[in-house]
Amino acid sequence: HDTTYVEHRLLEHIQDLNVIGARIIENSVRMKDNIIMLDKGSKDGVRTEMGVVCGTGVVGIVSQVSNHYSLVLPILNSRSSISCRLRDTDYFGSLVWKGGNVLDAYIDDVPRHAKFKVGDAVETSGFSSVFPAGIFVGKVSEVLNSPDGLSYELKVRLSVDLAKLRDVMIIDNPDKIEIDTLKSQVIQEKL
């Protein structure tokens, strides 16, 4: 895929958001629960639950912040789950990493009637306030049956090679606090 095109699309999706540039100072890819440490923290405007991207796509989500540093839960972590969709369709699911190859993750529970093929683009769905919709995540590399055989499981070749990553961008969605507050009010009313 053409990296410059992917980078151009990424910049389009985040142009209205505040972006904090950061450098990776610690990174693991060989464990089940990998972690990335960045050289920016709360004094730089970083907060938990911010999305982290690079020029080729999604990296992860900020999980902890100190004054000058932040920890990122990358896609390559068993607790990571990022809401994704197949580009130009309404089919979505959670992208999860199951260990093993650092370039492969999976989307479970894709309905049998979904129309897609190997090579289709996978992008963020925009259903969470962490990432705007349309940020490239990877491409469908294989179609598997779900364990119960009732749906598909898609193997996704990730667009970001976390092992080679140095510089990232932290996305500050100014609407996130408002969106989350609204959601929590609705949840409170239901209780």
C-alpha positions as CSV (number, residue, x, y, z in Angstrom):
1,H,0.0,0.0,0.0
2,D,1.1,3.5,-0.6
3,T,2.3,5.0,2.7
4,T,2.0,8.6,1.5
5,Y,-1.7,8.0,0.7
6,V,-2.3,6.5,4.1
7,E,-0.5,9.3,5.8
8,H,-2.5,11.9,3.8
9,R,-5.8,10.2,4.8
10,L,-4.7,10.0,8.4
11,L,-3.9,13.8,8.5
12,E,-7.4,14.5,6.9
13,H,-9.1,12.6,9.8
14,I,-7.1,14.4,12.6
15,Q,-6.8,17.9,11.1
16,D,-9.5,19.3,13.3
17,L,-8.1,17.7,16.5
18,N,-5.2,18.8,18.7
19,V,-2.2,16.5,18.1
20,I,0.7,16.1,20.5
21,G,3.9,14.8,18.9
22,A,5.8,12.2,21.1
23,R,8.7,9.9,20.9
24,I,8.7,6.3,22.0
25,I,11.3,5.8,24.8
26,E,10.4,2.2,25.7
27,N,8.6,-0.4,23.7
28,S,8.0,-4.1,24.0
29,V,6.5,-6.4,21.3
30,R,7.5,-9.8,22.6
31,M,5.1,-10.2,25.5
32,K,1.4,-11.0,25.8
33,D,0.7,-7.6,27.3
34,N,3.1,-5.2,25.6
35,I,3.5,-1.6,26.7
36,I,4.8,1.6,25.1
37,M,6.3,4.5,27.0
38,L,6.2,8.0,25.5
39,D,8.2,11.1,26.4
40,K,5.2,13.3,26.9
41,G,2.9,13.5,29.9
42,S,0.3,15.6,31.7
43,K,2.4,18.8,31.5
44,D,2.3,18.4,27.7
45,G,-1.5,18.0,27.8
46,V,-1.6,14.2,27.6
47,R,-4.5,12.5,29.4
48,T,-5.6,8.9,29.8
49,E,-7.9,7.5,27.1
50,M,-6.2,9.5,24.3
51,G,-5.7,7.7,21.0
52,V,-2.1,7.3,19.7
53,V,-1.4,7.0,16.0
54,C,1.5,7.3,13.6
55,G,1.7,8.0,9.9
56,T,0.7,4.5,8.9
57,G,-2.2,4.0,11.3
58,V,-3.4,3.2,14.9
59,V,-0.9,2.5,17.6
60,G,-2.9,2.3,20.8
61,I,-4.5,4.2,23.7
62,V,-2.9,6.1,26.6
63,S,-3.5,4.2,29.8
64,Q,-1.5,6.0,32.4
65,V,0.1,9.5,32.6
66,S,2.7,11.1,34.9
67,N,4.0,14.7,34.6
68,H,6.5,14.0,31.8
69,Y,5.7,10.5,30.5
70,S,2.8,8.3,29.5
71,L,2.1,4.6,29.1
72,V,0.3,3.4,26.0
73,L,-1.8,0.2,25.8
74,P,-0.8,-0.7,22.2
75,I,-2.8,-2.9,19.8
76,L,-0.3,-5.6,20.7
77,N,-1.7,-6.1,24.2
78,S,-4.3,-8.8,25.1
79,R,-6.4,-6.2,26.9
80,S,-6.5,-3.9,23.9
81,S,-9.8,-3.8,22.0
82,I,-10.3,-1.1,19.3
83,S,-13.6,-0.6,17.6
84,C,-13.1,-1.1,13.8
85,R,-15.1,-1.4,10.6
86,L,-14.5,-2.7,7.1
87,R,-14.1,0.5,5.0
88,D,-17.2,1.6,3.1
89,T,-19.4,-0.9,4.9
90,D,-21.5,-1.0,8.1
91,Y,-19.7,-4.1,9.4
92,F,-17.7,-3.5,12.5
93,G,-16.2,-5.3,15.4
94,S,-13.4,-5.2,18.0
95,L,-9.9,-5.6,16.8
96,V,-8.0,-7.8,19.3
97,W,-4.4,-9.2,19.3
98,K,-4.1,-12.8,20.3
99,G,-0.3,-12.9,20.7
100,G,2.2,-14.3,18.2
101,N,2.9,-12.4,15.1
102,V,3.2,-8.6,15.8
103,L,1.6,-7.8,12.4
104,D,-1.6,-9.8,12.8
105,A,-4.7,-9.0,14.8
106,Y,-8.3,-10.3,14.6
107,I,-11.9,-9.0,14.3
108,D,-14.4,-11.5,15.7
109,D,-18.1,-12.0,15.0
110,V,-18.4,-10.6,11.5
111,P,-21.8,-11.7,10.2
112,R,-21.9,-14.4,7.5
113,H,-23.9,-12.2,5.2
114,A,-21.2,-9.4,5.3
115,K,-19.8,-8.6,1.9
116,F,-16.0,-8.3,2.0
117,K,-12.8,-9.9,0.6
118,V,-9.2,-10.4,1.4
119,G,-7.4,-7.1,0.9
120,D,-10.2,-4.9,2.1
121,A,-9.2,-2.0,4.3
122,V,-10.0,-2.0,8.0
123,E,-10.3,1.4,9.8
124,T,-11.5,2.9,13.1
125,S,-15.2,2.9,13.4
126,G,-15.6,6.2,15.3
127,F,-17.9,4.5,17.8
128,S,-15.6,5.5,20.7
129,S,-14.5,9.0,21.4
130,V,-10.9,7.9,21.4
131,F,-10.3,7.7,17.7
132,P,-12.1,9.6,14.9
133,A,-13.7,7.3,12.2
134,G,-11.6,6.3,9.2
135,I,-8.1,5.9,10.6
136,F,-6.4,3.0,8.8
137,V,-5.7,0.0,10.9
138,G,-4.8,-2.7,8.3
139,K,-6.1,-5.0,5.7
140,V,-8.0,-8.3,5.8
141,S,-5.4,-11.0,5.2
142,E,-7.5,-14.1,5.9
143,V,-11.1,-15.1,6.5
144,L,-11.6,-17.8,9.2
145,N,-14.6,-19.4,10.8
146,S,-15.5,-18.3,14.3
147,P,-15.1,-21.0,16.9
148,D,-18.9,-21.6,16.9
149,G,-19.1,-21.5,13.1
150,L,-21.9,-18.9,13.2
151,S,-19.8,-15.9,12.0
152,Y,-16.5,-15.1,10.5
153,E,-13.3,-14.1,12.2
154,L,-11.1,-11.8,10.1
155,K,-7.3,-11.9,10.3
156,V,-6.0,-8.4,9.8
157,R,-2.5,-7.5,8.7
158,L,-1.7,-4.4,10.7
159,S,-0.5,-1.3,9.0
160,V,1.8,-0.3,11.8
161,D,5.0,-2.3,12.6
162,L,5.2,-1.5,16.3
163,A,8.7,-3.1,16.5
164,K,10.1,-0.3,14.2
165,L,8.1,2.6,15.6
166,R,9.9,5.7,16.9
167,D,7.6,8.8,16.6
168,V,3.9,9.0,17.3
169,M,1.0,11.5,17.5
170,I,-1.3,11.6,20.5
171,I,-4.8,12.7,19.5
172,D,-6.6,15.1,21.8
173,N,-10.3,15.0,20.8
174,P,-11.7,18.1,22.4
175,D,-15.2,16.7,22.3
176,K,-14.2,13.5,24.2
177,I,-15.0,14.9,27.7
178,E,-18.4,16.2,26.5
179,I,-19.2,12.9,24.7
180,D,-18.1,10.8,27.7
181,T,-20.1,13.0,30.2
182,L,-23.2,12.7,28.0
183,K,-22.8,8.9,27.9
184,S,-22.3,8.6,31.6
185,Q,-25.5,10.7,32.3
186,V,-27.5,8.3,30.1
187,I,-26.1,5.3,32.0
188,Q,-26.8,7.0,35.3
189,E,-30.5,7.6,34.3
190,K,-30.9,3.9,33.5
191,L,-29.7,2.7,36.9
